[in-house]
């Protein structure tokens, strides 16, 4: 909670998108990469903030947006928390696992 937001901008992304998920639930806004799992979990500027980690102008633009628009970025944070809770709910996870198993059968 010592930071206004977190940069999670690895060049190759994360396999599970843990940094944005953990940051959101610590009430910290995050700029996540457009690679790895983050784009599967985050809808840019609706449930989180995504940026191409190699595009410094885009990263700067998104960081300034968060700093200059605290009310809107807090709204995005809250939507992200709701979105992650739905995505990771036991009912939803079970549904996706079943879907994978049934596609194999």
C-alpha positions as CSV (number, residue, x, y, z in Angstrom):
1,X,0.0,0.0,0.0
2,X,3.0,2.3,-0.2
3,X,2.5,3.0,-3.9
4,X,-0.2,4.7,-5.9
5,X,0.1,1.9,-8.5
6,X,2.2,-1.1,-9.5
7,X,3.9,-1.7,-12.8
8,X,3.7,-5.3,-13.8
9,X,5.3,-5.0,-17.2
10,X,7.3,-8.1,-17.8
11,X,8.3,-8.5,-21.5
12,X,6.8,-12.0,-21.7
13,X,4.0,-11.6,-19.1
14,X,3.0,-14.0,-16.4
15,X,1.4,-17.3,-16.8
16,X,-1.4,-16.7,-14.2
17,X,-1.6,-12.9,-13.9
18,X,-0.9,-13.0,-10.1
19,X,0.6,-9.5,-9.7
20,X,-2.4,-7.6,-11.1
21,X,-4.8,-9.9,-9.1
22,X,-2.9,-9.5,-5.8
23,X,-2.5,-5.7,-6.3
24,X,-6.2,-5.2,-7.0
25,X,-7.1,-6.9,-3.8
26,X,-4.5,-4.8,-1.9
27,X,-6.4,-1.7,-3.3
28,X,-3.5,-0.9,-5.5
29,X,-4.0,0.0,-9.2
30,X,-1.8,-1.9,-11.6
31,X,-0.5,-1.5,-15.1
32,X,-0.3,-5.0,-16.5
33,X,1.3,-6.2,-19.7
34,X,-0.5,-6.9,-23.0
35,X,1.2,-10.3,-23.0
36,X,0.8,-13.4,-20.9
37,X,-2.3,-14.1,-18.9
38,X,-3.2,-10.5,-18.1
39,X,-5.1,-9.8,-21.4
40,X,-7.2,-12.9,-20.7
41,X,-8.2,-11.6,-17.3
42,X,-8.3,-7.8,-17.8
43,X,-10.5,-5.7,-20.0
44,X,-8.3,-2.6,-20.7
45,X,-9.6,0.6,-19.0
46,X,-12.7,-1.3,-17.7
47,X,-11.5,-3.9,-15.3
48,X,-7.8,-2.9,-15.2
49,X,-5.1,-1.2,-17.2
50,X,-3.0,-2.9,-19.9
51,X,0.0,-1.6,-21.7
52,X,2.5,-2.9,-24.2
53,X,5.6,-3.3,-21.9
54,X,7.9,-2.2,-24.8
55,X,6.0,1.0,-25.6
56,X,7.2,3.6,-23.2
57,X,4.8,6.3,-24.5
58,X,1.8,4.0,-23.9
59,X,3.1,3.1,-20.4
60,X,3.6,6.8,-19.6
61,X,0.1,7.7,-20.9
62,X,-1.5,5.0,-18.8
63,X,0.5,5.9,-15.7
64,X,-0.5,9.6,-16.1
65,X,-4.1,8.6,-16.6
66,X,-4.1,6.8,-13.3
67,X,-2.5,9.7,-11.5
68,X,-4.6,12.4,-13.1
69,X,-7.9,10.6,-12.8
70,X,-8.1,9.1,-9.3
71,X,-11.9,8.8,-9.3
72,X,-12.0,7.0,-12.6
73,X,-9.0,4.8,-11.8
74,X,-10.7,3.8,-8.5
75,X,-13.8,2.9,-10.4
76,X,-11.7,0.7,-12.8
77,X,-10.0,-0.9,-9.7
78,X,-13.4,-1.7,-8.1
79,X,-14.7,-3.2,-11.5
80,X,-11.5,-5.2,-11.6
81,X,-12.1,-6.6,-8.2
82,X,-15.6,-7.7,-9.1
83,X,-14.4,-9.1,-12.4
84,X,-11.7,-11.2,-10.7
85,X,-14.1,-12.5,-8.1
86,X,-16.4,-13.7,-10.8
87,X,-13.7,-15.2,-12.9
88,X,-12.1,-17.0,-10.0
89,X,-15.3,-18.1,-8.2
90,X,-15.4,-21.8,-7.5
91,X,-18.5,-22.2,-9.7
92,X,-16.9,-20.5,-12.7
93,X,-13.6,-22.4,-12.3
94,X,-15.5,-25.7,-12.0
95,X,-17.4,-24.8,-15.2
96,X,-14.1,-24.2,-17.1
97,X,-12.5,-27.4,-15.8
98,X,-15.5,-29.4,-16.8
99,X,-15.5,-27.8,-20.3
100,X,-11.9,-28.9,-20.8
101,X,-12.5,-32.4,-19.6
102,X,-15.6,-32.8,-21.8
103,X,-13.7,-31.5,-24.8
104,X,-11.1,-34.2,-24.2
105,X,-13.7,-36.9,-24.0
